[in-house]
């Protein structure tokens, strides 16, 4: 299989995945630009701006808020709780990392900080990696073990 065939396979796979989003399908019809190419172009532009530190702080925070906010809102409408746990854990870890970032002002002394931060956000947020759950389990769970919530006597408690 040639490199062109592999590239076409991945673009077609991305296109099939993007068919799940009606807004992208409508945008493709209106603009006559294939949605896979539009998304890849947007991602390339996004990555270039962050790499060259053009609006990098804003864009990495947008990545850390926008995509997870979308998936968090979708998780609220699903009947299961596994995605709820993933996104609640993400917000705790993301918030803690932003707090640490602001406390130590790492952006001033670490080159390509926002590039690394963007990769870290993707690791934390993507359901395929479940990075936030890993970070929480390995480093944070012990810190909060004594802070278990207690339910009021008449409160509804959900048990999995």
N, C-alpha and C positions, 0 to 999 in steps of 0.2 A: 504494500500500500504506500503510495507516494505521499509526500508532505501535503500536497494540494488536496488529495483525497481525504487525508486526516483532518485538515482544516475545514473542508466542506462538511465533513461528518459532524464536527463540533459546532459549526455554525448552524447546521440543520437541527441538531439536538437542542441548541439554545433557542432557536426559533420555535420548536415544538413546546418547549418549557414556557416561553413567553406568550404562547397562545392562551394561557390560563388567565391572562390579564386583559379584560375587554378594552380598557383605555389604550393599551399599546396596539391592539388590533385596529381600533378606530383611528389612532394616530397614523398607523401604516397606510390605511386606506386613504386618508386625507393627504398625506405628504408624498405618497408613492415611494417612500424609502423603506426598505425591509426593516422590520423592527429589530432583528438581530444586529444588523449593521448600525442602526441608530444607538442601540444600547452599548455595543462595543465601542463606538466612537465617543459616546458620552463617558464611558469608563476610562478610555485612553486619555481624554482631555482632563478628566478628574485626576487621574494618576500623575499626569505631567504637571499640572498645577501644584499638586502637593509636593512632588519631587523637587521642583524648582522653587518651593517655598513662596508661591504666589497664592495668597489667601489660604495658606495651609492650615492655620489654626482654625479658621472658620469652617473650612471644608472637612477637616478631620472630625470636628465636633458635630457637623451636620451628618456625617456618616455615622457617628456614634449615637446620634439621636434619631435621625430620620428613618433609617431602615428598621432599627429595633422598635421605634414607636409604631410603625406600620404593622409589624408582626405582632406586637403586643396587643394592638387593637383587634387584630384578627383573632388572636388567642382568646380574647374575652368572649367571642361568639362561638367558640368550639365547646362541645360537651365535655371533653376530657380535661384532665388537669396537668398532663405532662408538659404541654407547651406553656401553661401558666407558670409552672415551676421554673422552666428554662428562662422565661423573660423576667420574672421577679429576681431570679439569681443574677441575670445579666445586669439589671439596673443597680443592684447592690454593688456588684464588682466594678461596673463602669463609674458609678458615683465615687467609690473609694479611690479608684485610680485617678479621676479628675481632681479629687481633693489633694492627693499626694502630689500630683503634677503642679498644682498651684502652690502648695506649701514649699516645695523645694526649687521652684522656678527652673525646672529642667530644660525648658525650651531655650534658655540663654547659653547653656554650655554643652549641649549635645547636638552635634551636626546631624541632619536628616531626622530629627526627632519626630516630626509629623509623619514622615514616611513610615517609620517604625510604629508609631501610634496607630496609623491607619491599618496596618497589617494586624496589630494586636486587637483592634476593634473587630476586624473581620473574624479573627480567631475566637474572640469572646462571643460574637453574635451569631455566627452561622450554625444552624442546627446540625450540620454535618460534623462539626468539630466539638460542639458543646464545651467550648473553652471556659466560659463563665462558671459552669457547673464544676469543671475540673479545678479551677482556681479556688472556688469556694470550698470544695471538699478538702483540698490539700492544705490550704493556708488560712482560711477564715472560719470554718466550722467550729474549730476548737475555741476560738476567741468568743464565740457567741453561744457556746454550749450551756452556760449557766443562765443565759437570758431567754429561756424557753417561755413562751406566752402561756398564761393561764386563762381559761375560758370562764366567763361568768356562768352561774348555775343554769340560767335559762337560754344561754347562747347556743346557736346551732354550730356544731363542730363537724367538719367534713373529714372523714377518715377514708384513705385509699385502701 
